[in-house]
Structure formats: C-alpha cells, structure tokens
Amino acid sequence: MDKLVLVQFELVPGLLRIEVHDASDALPVAGRSGAEDESGRGLLLVERLALEWGCGPRQGVGKRVWAVCGPAE
C-alpha cells in the first residue's frame, strides 16, 4: 500500500465499518488533548460513538484504525 492515508467504508447489515490507514507507526491514544487544544479529540469521539474499535499494523508501513458503528444496543 503506497498511499499516505486511505479511508475505507463497509456496510454490513445494520452496521458501518470504517477503517483509516496512515503511514505513522504511532498507535492512537485517547484523552491526551486538553480543553484548549485544537486537535486530538478524534479518538475520543470514536470511543464514545463506536460499538467497538481497534488498531493494528497495516501491510507495508503504518497502521490501520477501525471502528464499527450502528444503533445502540
């Protein structure tokens, strides 16, 4: 995979799976941003809105972060 950033969406019955691939090996960490920071809140939103999420290495360089969204159980 030679793209710097790749976003994929997959619809499965009643759910949406989202994957974001990037070239950074740094794993995401939630809750590092302060009240006045202008970035760093993305993973907090993922944690709050997703039914489940995770991350891992991608083929080649970097990582992939995925989330599954759908109606609350």
N, C-alpha and C positions, 0 to 999 in steps of 0.2 A: 504494500500500500504506500503510495508516494504522496498522498495528499497531506497537507498540514492539519486540516480539520475536515472531518466527514461527519455528517448527521444522517441517521437512518431512522425511518419510522416503519413500524409493522403493526397492522391491525389484526387482532385475533378476536374471536367472539367476545364482545363486551369489554375489551381491553386495548390499550395502546402501549406498545413497547417502543421506547425511544433510546437510541444509542448515539453517543457523541464520542468520536475518536479524535485524539490530537497527538502531536509529536512529543509531548512532555512525558517524562517518566515519573514526575512528581504525582503522588496519589492525592486525591482531594481530601480536604479536612474541613468539616463544618464548624461553624462557630468561631472562626478566627477574626472576623471583621468586627470593628467597633461601631458604635452608634453613628459616628460621623463619617465612616468610610464610604466611598462611592462604589466599591466593588466587593466581591467576596461573599455575597449573600445567595448565590445560585444554589449551592448545595443545601443550604438551609431550606429553601423552597422545595427542592427535590425531596428532602427528608419529610417535610410536612405534607406534601401533596401526593407522593407516590405510595402505592401499596407495598412495593418493595423496590430496592435499588442495590447496585453494587458496582464494582470496578475491577479491572484486571488489565494485564498486558494485551496489546494488540499485536497482530502479526507484523513483524518488522520493528519499527521504533515507536515508542509511545505507549499510550493506554487507551482503554475504552471505558466509558462510564455509561451505565444503562439504568433505566427506570421503567417500571410498569405502572401505568395509570388507569384508573377506571372508577366506577361508582364505589362509594364507601360501603363496606360490608355491614 
